[in-house]
């Protein structure tokens, strides 16, 4: 499932993961790791690295694990040494100082990298069980265009890709008891 997208089921009522869209960067017999793509924080890179004058890149809440650590996904390939290829021209991590250098010198655009405070993680067979119990819908990204999609629209767009009639859920309020 590495390189696939998890879309929270419209009726999932699970705190952090409500309406989340998660890109899976690692999946094996030990578990899975991914990053929530649609929960933008009020912070930008410059808030954690003030010396980066061009650091207006938003920071997203990647998940409930290790929220005090900064992670990043990108489409820069091996321009960022030690990056780990995921799928669909997406890479995770790499030489953070080299990435900062590229940003500071205007060689990186905001649609090429996304920063995350924390990540989403599952133990052995936990994610498979949650998918079986219909907590998650799974989608193959056509390309990395979801990086450029407005984060407010991402969940609804991904639901619609799974099944067009699911798009109606995107128009409901996030608290289904209030609809």
C-alpha positions as CSV (number, residue, x, y, z in Angstrom):
1,X,0.0,0.0,0.0
2,X,3.0,2.3,0.1
3,X,2.3,5.3,-2.2
4,X,-1.4,5.0,-1.8
5,X,-3.8,7.5,-0.2
6,X,-6.0,6.7,2.8
7,X,-9.3,8.7,2.9
8,X,-11.2,8.7,6.2
9,X,-14.6,7.1,5.7
10,X,-17.3,9.8,5.9
11,X,-18.8,8.3,9.0
12,X,-15.5,7.8,10.8
13,X,-15.7,9.6,14.2
14,X,-12.2,9.3,15.5
15,X,-10.8,12.7,16.6
16,X,-7.7,13.5,14.7
17,X,-8.5,11.3,11.7
18,X,-11.9,12.7,10.9
19,X,-11.9,13.9,7.3
20,X,-8.2,13.1,6.9
21,X,-6.4,12.3,3.7
22,X,-3.2,10.4,4.4
23,X,-0.3,9.6,2.0
24,X,1.3,6.3,3.0
25,X,5.1,6.5,2.8
26,X,5.9,3.1,4.2
27,X,4.0,-0.1,4.6
28,X,5.4,-3.5,5.5
29,X,4.8,-6.4,7.9
30,X,5.8,-4.3,10.9
31,X,3.2,-1.6,10.2
32,X,2.6,1.6,8.3
33,X,3.6,5.3,8.3
34,X,2.0,8.2,6.5
35,X,1.3,11.9,6.7
36,X,-2.0,13.7,6.8
37,X,-2.1,16.0,3.8
38,X,-5.0,18.3,4.7
39,X,-4.5,19.7,8.2
40,X,-2.6,22.9,7.7
41,X,-1.3,24.5,10.9
42,X,-0.9,28.3,11.6
43,X,2.9,27.8,11.3
44,X,5.3,28.1,8.4
45,X,8.9,26.9,8.1
46,X,10.3,30.3,9.0
47,X,8.6,29.9,12.5
48,X,10.9,26.9,13.3
49,X,13.9,28.1,11.2
50,X,13.9,31.9,11.4
51,X,17.1,32.2,9.5
52,X,15.3,31.0,6.3
53,X,14.0,34.2,4.9
54,X,12.2,32.4,2.1
55,X,10.6,30.0,4.6
56,X,6.9,30.8,3.9
57,X,6.2,27.1,3.4
58,X,3.2,25.9,5.5
59,X,3.6,23.2,8.1
60,X,0.9,20.6,8.2
61,X,-0.2,18.4,11.1
62,X,1.1,15.0,9.8
63,X,-0.4,12.9,12.5
64,X,-0.6,12.3,16.3
65,X,2.8,10.7,16.6
66,X,6.1,12.6,17.3
67,X,4.4,16.0,16.9
68,X,7.5,17.8,18.1
69,X,9.5,16.5,15.0
70,X,9.5,18.0,11.5
71,X,9.2,15.7,8.5
72,X,8.9,16.4,4.8
73,X,7.6,15.0,1.6
74,X,8.8,16.3,-1.8
75,X,9.0,15.8,-5.5
76,X,12.7,17.0,-5.8
77,X,14.1,13.5,-6.2
78,X,17.8,13.2,-5.6
79,X,18.2,17.0,-5.6
80,X,17.8,16.4,-1.9
81,X,20.5,13.8,-1.1
82,X,19.5,10.7,1.0
83,X,15.8,11.0,0.1
84,X,13.8,7.8,0.2
85,X,11.7,7.2,-2.9
86,X,8.1,6.3,-2.1
87,X,6.1,6.2,-5.4
88,X,4.8,8.5,-8.1
89,X,7.8,10.8,-8.0
90,X,7.4,11.3,-4.3
91,X,10.2,11.2,-1.8
92,X,10.3,11.4,1.9
93,X,13.0,13.0,4.0
94,X,16.6,13.5,3.0
95,X,19.3,16.0,3.8
96,X,17.3,18.7,5.6
97,X,20.2,21.2,5.4
98,X,20.4,20.8,1.6
99,X,16.7,21.3,1.3
100,X,16.9,24.5,3.4
101,X,19.7,25.7,1.1
102,X,17.6,25.1,-2.0
103,X,14.6,26.9,-0.4
104,X,16.7,29.9,0.7
105,X,18.1,30.2,-2.9
106,X,14.7,30.1,-4.5
107,X,15.1,26.7,-6.1
108,X,12.1,25.1,-4.5
109,X,8.4,26.0,-4.9
110,X,5.7,25.3,-2.4
111,X,4.0,22.7,-4.6
112,X,7.3,20.7,-4.5
113,X,7.6,20.1,-0.8
114,X,5.3,19.8,2.2
115,X,6.4,19.9,5.8
116,X,4.7,18.0,8.7
117,X,4.8,18.2,12.4
118,X,4.3,14.6,13.4
119,X,3.2,11.5,11.5
120,X,0.5,8.9,11.4
121,X,1.6,5.4,12.3
122,X,0.1,1.9,12.7
123,X,1.4,-1.2,14.3
124,X,1.6,-4.7,12.8
125,X,-1.7,-5.5,10.9
126,X,-3.5,-2.5,12.6
127,X,-4.0,-0.6,9.3
128,X,-5.3,-3.7,7.5
129,X,-7.8,-4.2,10.3
130,X,-9.0,-0.6,10.2
131,X,-9.4,-0.9,6.4
132,X,-11.3,-4.2,6.8
133,X,-13.6,-2.4,9.3
134,X,-14.2,0.4,6.8
135,X,-12.5,3.2,8.7
136,X,-10.5,4.0,5.6
137,X,-11.0,4.1,1.8
138,X,-7.9,3.5,-0.3
139,X,-7.1,5.3,-3.5
140,X,-4.2,5.3,-5.9
141,X,-3.0,8.8,-6.7
142,X,-3.0,9.5,-10.4
143,X,-0.1,11.8,-10.0
144,X,1.3,14.1,-7.3
145,X,-1.3,16.8,-8.2
146,X,-3.0,16.5,-4.8
147,X,0.0,18.5,-3.4
148,X,-1.4,21.5,-5.3
149,X,-5.1,20.9,-4.3
150,X,-6.6,23.3,-1.8
151,X,-6.4,21.4,1.5
152,X,-10.0,22.4,2.4
153,X,-11.2,20.5,-0.7
154,X,-8.8,17.5,-0.7
155,X,-11.0,15.1,1.4
156,X,-14.1,15.8,-0.7
157,X,-12.1,15.4,-4.0
158,X,-10.6,12.2,-2.9
159,X,-14.0,10.8,-1.8
160,X,-15.4,11.7,-5.2
161,X,-12.5,9.9,-6.9
162,X,-13.5,6.7,-4.9
163,X,-17.2,7.0,-5.8
164,X,-18.8,10.1,-7.3
165,X,-21.8,9.8,-5.0
166,X,-19.6,10.1,-1.9
167,X,-18.9,13.8,-2.8
168,X,-22.2,14.7,-1.1
169,X,-20.4,14.1,2.3
170,X,-18.0,16.9,1.6
171,X,-20.9,19.4,1.8
172,X,-21.9,18.2,5.3
173,X,-20.5,19.8,8.4
174,X,-17.7,17.9,10.1
175,X,-20.0,17.0,13.1
176,X,-22.5,14.6,11.5
177,X,-24.8,14.9,14.5
178,X,-25.4,18.6,13.6
179,X,-26.5,17.9,10.0
